[in-house]
Amino acid sequence: MTVSSAWQKEIFSAIQPDEGKIVSADGQRLAVYRDEKGRLQAVSPVCTHLGCMVEWNNAEKHWDCKCHGSLFKPDGEPFAGPASEPLERKIVDEEEAPDESSRSQAAAQSRAGGRSS
């Protein structure tokens, strides 16, 4: 899933460097972290152990699963607890959000079965 729209840019711009948040984008929840250089990293907030939702631990700077104690680095890699698989990575592109005309054109192409006019 690639997330890129003007309103989502606003959501992502509210995340400060070295901060993580759970946000909703394109109908899905994302665990999003902005590193010290300003780059976004997004992963699924669903713990790979048993499917609970992770939360950002601002004091320790990692994702925590409160259900069984799994801990994940900001990029989703597990480093403690029963989870052994990383959180699913998601792609967010806050720099290249399509404008309204390109979204309308893409929707028209989709309705036409992918044919361009």
ZAKEPA-326815 format. One record per atom (N, C-alpha, C): residue number from 1; atom name; x, y, z. Coordinates in steps of 0.2 Angstrom, whole numbers, plus 5000, padded with zeros to 4 digits. Each point is the difference from the previous one (the first is absolute). Layout:
N
 seq atom   c1   c2   c3
 NUM   CA    X    Y    Z
...
***
This chain:
117
 seq atom   c1   c2   c3
   1    N 5004 4994 5000
   1   CA 4996 5006 5000
   1    C 5004 5006 5000
   2    N 4999 5005 4996
   2   CA 5004 5006 5000
   2    C 4995 5005 5002
   3    N 5002 5004 5005
   3   CA 4995 5006 5002
   3    C 5003 5006 4998
   4    N 4996 5004 4996
   4   CA 5002 5006 4998
   4    C 4994 5005 4998
   5    N 4998 5004 5004
   5   CA 4995 5005 4999
   5    C 5001 5006 5004
   6    N 4997 5005 4998
   6   CA 5001 5007 5003
   6    C 4998 5000 5007
   7    N 4995 4997 5002
   7   CA 4998 5000 5007
   7    C 5004 4995 5004
   8    N 5003 4995 4997
   8   CA 5004 4996 5004
   8    C 5007 5003 5001
   9    N 5002 5004 4995
   9   CA 5006 5004 5001
   9    C 4999 5004 5007
  10    N 4995 5003 5001
  10   CA 4998 5004 5006
  10    C 5001 4995 5006
  11    N 4997 4994 5000
  11   CA 5001 4996 5005
  11    C 5007 4998 5002
  12    N 5004 4999 4994
  12   CA 5007 4998 5001
  12    C 5004 5006 5002
  13    N 4999 5006 4998
  13   CA 5004 5006 5002
  13    C 4999 5001 5007
  14    N 4995 4998 5003
  14   CA 4999 5001 5008
  14    C 5004 4995 5004
  15    N 5003 4995 4997
  15   CA 5005 4996 5003
  15    C 5007 5003 5001
  16    N 5002 5001 5005
  16   CA 5007 5004 5001
  16    C 5006 4995 5000
  17    N 5006 5002 4998
  17   CA 5005 4996 5000
  17    C 5001 4996 5007
  18    N 5002 4994 4999
  18   CA 5001 4995 5006
  18    C 4993 4999 5004
  19    N 4995 5000 4996
  19   CA 4993 4999 5003
  19    C 4996 4995 4996
  20    N 4996 4996 5003
  20   CA 4996 4995 4997
  20    C 4993 5001 5001
  21    N 4995 4998 4996
  21   CA 4993 5001 5001
  21    C 4996 4994 4996
  22    N 4995 4998 5003
  22   CA 4995 4996 4996
  22    C 4995 5005 4996
  23    N 5000 4999 4994
  23   CA 4996 5005 4996
  23    C 4995 4996 4995
  24    N 4995 5003 4998
  24   CA 4996 4996 4995
  24    C 5001 5004 4993
  25    N 5001 4996 4995
  25   CA 5001 5002 4993
  25    C 4998 4995 4995
  26    N 4996 5003 4995
  26   CA 4997 4995 4995
  26    C 4996 4995 5003
  27    N 4996 5001 5006
  27   CA 4996 4995 5003
  27    C 5004 4995 5004
  28    N 5006 5001 5001
  28   CA 5004 4995 5004
  28    C 5004 5004 5005
  29    N 5001 4996 5005
  29   CA 5004 5003 5006
  29    C 5008 4998 4998
  30    N 5004 5005 5002
  30   CA 5007 5000 4999
  30    C 5004 5002 5006
  31    N 5005 4996 5001
  31   CA 5005 5002 5006
  31    C 5006 5004 4996
  32    N 5000 5007 5001
  32   CA 5004 5004 4996
  32    C 5005 5003 5005
  33    N 5007 5000 4998
  33   CA 5005 5003 5004
  33    C 5004 5005 4995
  34    N 5002 5006 5003
  34   CA 5004 5004 4996
  34    C 5007 5000 5004
  35    N 5005 4998 4996
  35   CA 5007 5000 5003
  35    C 5003 5007 5001
  36    N 5006 5000 5003
  36   CA 5003 5007 5001
  36    C 5001 5004 4994
  37    N 5001 4997 4994
  37   CA 5001 5003 4994
  37    C 4994 5002 4996
  38    N 4994 4998 5003
  38   CA 4994 5002 4997
  38    C 4997 4995 4996
  39    N 5003 4995 4999
  39   CA 4997 4994 4995
  39    C 4994 4996 5004
  40    N 4995 4999 4997
  40   CA 4995 4996 5002
  40    C 5001 4992 4999
  41    N 4998 4997 5005
  41   CA 5000 4992 5000
  41    C 4993 4998 5002
  42    N 4997 4996 4996
  42   CA 4993 4998 5002
  42    C 5000 4992 5000
  43    N 4996 4998 5005
  43   CA 4999 4992 5001
  43    C 4993 4999 5002
  44    N 4998 4994 4999
  44   CA 4994 4998 5003
  44    C 5000 5000 5007
  45    N 4994 5003 5003
  45   CA 5000 5000 5008
  45    C 4998 4993 5003
  46    N 4999 4995 4996
  46   CA 4998 4994 5002
  46    C 5006 4995 5002
  47    N 5001 4998 5006
  47   CA 5005 4996 5003
  47    C 5000 4994 4996
  48    N 5006 4997 4998
  48   CA 5001 4994 4996
  48    C 4999 4994 5005
  49    N 5000 5001 5006
  49   CA 4999 4994 5005
  49    C 4993 4997 5000
  50    N 4995 5004 5002
  50   CA 4993 4998 5000
  50    C 4995 5005 4998
  51    N 5003 5006 4997
  51   CA 4995 5004 4996
  51    C 4998 5006 5005
  52    N 5002 5001 5005
  52   CA 4999 5006 5004
  52    C 5002 5006 4997
  53    N 4998 5006 5002
  53   CA 5002 5007 4998
  53    C 5006 5002 5004
  54    N 5005 5002 4996
  54   CA 5006 5003 5004
  54    C 4999 5008 5001
  55    N 5004 5002 5005
  55   CA 4999 5007 5002
  55    C 5007 5003 5000
  56    N 5001 5007 4999
  56   CA 5007 5003 5000
  56    C 5002 5001 5007
  57    N 5006 4998 5002
  57   CA 5002 5002 5006
  57    C 5005 5006 4999
  58    N 4998 5006 5002
  58   CA 5004 5006 4999
  58    C 5006 5000 5004
  59    N 5000 4997 5006
  59   CA 5005 5000 5005
  59    C 5006 4996 4997
  60    N 4998 4994 4998
  60   CA 5005 4995 4997
  60    C 5001 5000 4993
  61    N 4996 5004 4996
  61   CA 5001 5001 4993
  61    C 4999 4993 4996
  62    N 4995 4996 5002
  62   CA 4998 4994 4996
  62    C 4993 4999 5000
  63    N 4998 4995 4996
  63   CA 4993 4998 5000
  63    C 4999 4994 5005
  64    N 4995 5000 5005
  64   CA 4999 4995 5005
  64    C 4993 4997 4998
  65    N 5000 4993 5001
  65   CA 4994 4996 5000
  65    C 4998 4999 5008
  66    N 4995 5003 5002
  66   CA 4998 4999 5007
  66    C 4997 4993 5002
  67    N 4998 4996 4994
  67   CA 4997 4994 5002
  67    C 5005 4995 5003
  68    N 5006 4999 4996
  68   CA 5004 4995 5003
  68    C 5008 5002 5000
  69    N 5000 5007 5000
  69   CA 5007 5003 5001
  69    C 5005 5000 4994
  70    N 4998 4999 4994
  70   CA 5004 5001 4994
  70    C 5002 5007 5000
  71    N 5007 5001 4998
  71   CA 5002 5007 4998
  71    C 5003 5000 4993
  72    N 4999 5006 4997
  72   CA 5002 5000 4993
  72    C 5004 5007 4999
  73    N 5005 5000 4997
  73   CA 5004 5006 4998
  73    C 4995 5004 4996
  74    N 5002 5007 4999
  74   CA 4996 5004 4996
  74    C 4998 4998 4993
  75    N 5005 4996 4997
  75   CA 4999 4997 4993
  75    C 4996 4994 5000
  76    N 4998 4997 5006
  76   CA 4996 4994 5000
  76    C 5003 4994 5002
  77    N 5007 5000 5000
  77   CA 5004 4994 5002
  77    C 4999 4998 5007
  78    N 4998 4994 5002
  78   CA 4999 4998 5007
  78    C 5007 5000 5003
  79    N 5000 5001 5007
  79   CA 5006 5000 5004
  79    C 4999 4997 5007
  80    N 4994 4999 5002
  80   CA 4998 4996 5006
  80    C 4993 4998 5000
  81    N 4999 4994 5004
  81   CA 4994 4997 5000
  81    C 4998 4995 4996
  82    N 4994 4997 5000
  82   CA 4999 4994 4996
  82    C 5000 5001 4993
  83    N 4999 5006 4997
  83   CA 4999 5001 4993
  83    C 5007 4999 4997
  84    N 5001 4996 4994
  84   CA 5006 4999 4997
  84    C 5000 5003 4993
  85    N 4994 5002 4997
  85   CA 5000 5003 4994
  85    C 4999 5008 5000
  86    N 5002 5003 4995
  86   CA 5000 5008 5001
  86    C 4992 5002 4998
  87    N 4999 5006 5002
  87   CA 4993 5003 4998
  87    C 5001 5001 4993
  88    N 4994 4999 4996
  88   CA 5000 5001 4993
  88    C 5001 5007 4998
  89    N 5005 5001 4996
  89   CA 5002 5007 4997
  89    C 4995 5002 4996
  90    N 4999 5007 5000
  90   CA 4995 5003 4996
  90    C 5004 5006 4996
  91    N 4998 5002 4995
  91   CA 5003 5006 4996
  91    C 4996 5006 5001
  92    N 5003 5005 5002
  92   CA 4997 5007 5000
  92    C 5004 5005 4996
  93    N 4997 5004 4997
  93   CA 5003 5004 4995
  93    C 4997 5007 5001
  94    N 5003 5004 5005
  94   CA 4997 5006 5002
  94    C 5002 5006 4995
  95    N 5005 4998 4996
  95   CA 5003 5005 4995
  95    C 4996 5000 4994
  96    N 4998 4995 4997
  96   CA 4997 4999 4994
  96    C 4993 4998 5000
  97    N 4996 5004 5004
  97   CA 4993 4999 5000
  97    C 4997 5002 4993
  98    N 4995 4996 4997
  98   CA 4997 5002 4994
  98    C 4995 5005 5000
  99    N 5000 5005 4995
  99   CA 4995 5005 5001
  99    C 4993 4997 4998
 100    N 4995 5004 5001
 100   CA 4993 4998 4998
 100    C 4999 4998 4993
 101    N 5003 5003 4995
 101   CA 4999 4998 4993
 101    C 5003 4994 4999
 102    N 5006 4998 5003
 102   CA 5003 4993 4998
 102    C 4996 4995 5004
 103    N 4997 5001 5006
 103   CA 4996 4995 5003
 103    C 4994 4999 4996
 104    N 4997 5005 4997
 104   CA 4994 5000 4996
 104    C 5001 4996 4993
 105    N 5006 5001 4997
 105   CA 5002 4997 4994
 105    C 5001 4992 5002
 106    N 5003 4999 5005
 106   CA 5002 4993 5002
 106    C 4993 4996 5001
 107    N 4995 5003 5004
 107   CA 4994 4997 5001
 107    C 4996 4999 4993
 108    N 5000 5005 4996
 108   CA 4997 4999 4993
 108    C 5003 4994 4996
 109    N 5007 4999 5001
 109   CA 5003 4995 4996
 109    C 4998 4993 5003
 110    N 5000 5000 5007
 110   CA 4998 4994 5003
 110    C 4993 4998 4998
 111    N 4995 5005 5000
 111   CA 4993 4998 4997
 111    C 5000 4998 4993
 112    N 5005 5002 4996
 112   CA 5000 4998 4993
 112    C 5004 4994 4999
 113    N 5002 4997 5006
 113   CA 5003 4993 4999
 113    C 5008 5001 4999
 114    N 5002 5006 5002
 114   CA 5007 5001 4999
 114    C 5002 5003 4993
 115    N 4996 5001 4996
 115   CA 5001 5003 4993
 115    C 5001 5008 5001
 116    N 5005 5003 4997
 116   CA 5000 5007 5000
 116    C 4997 5003 4994
 117    N 4997 5006 5000
 117   CA 4996 5003 4995
 117    C 5005 5004 4995
***
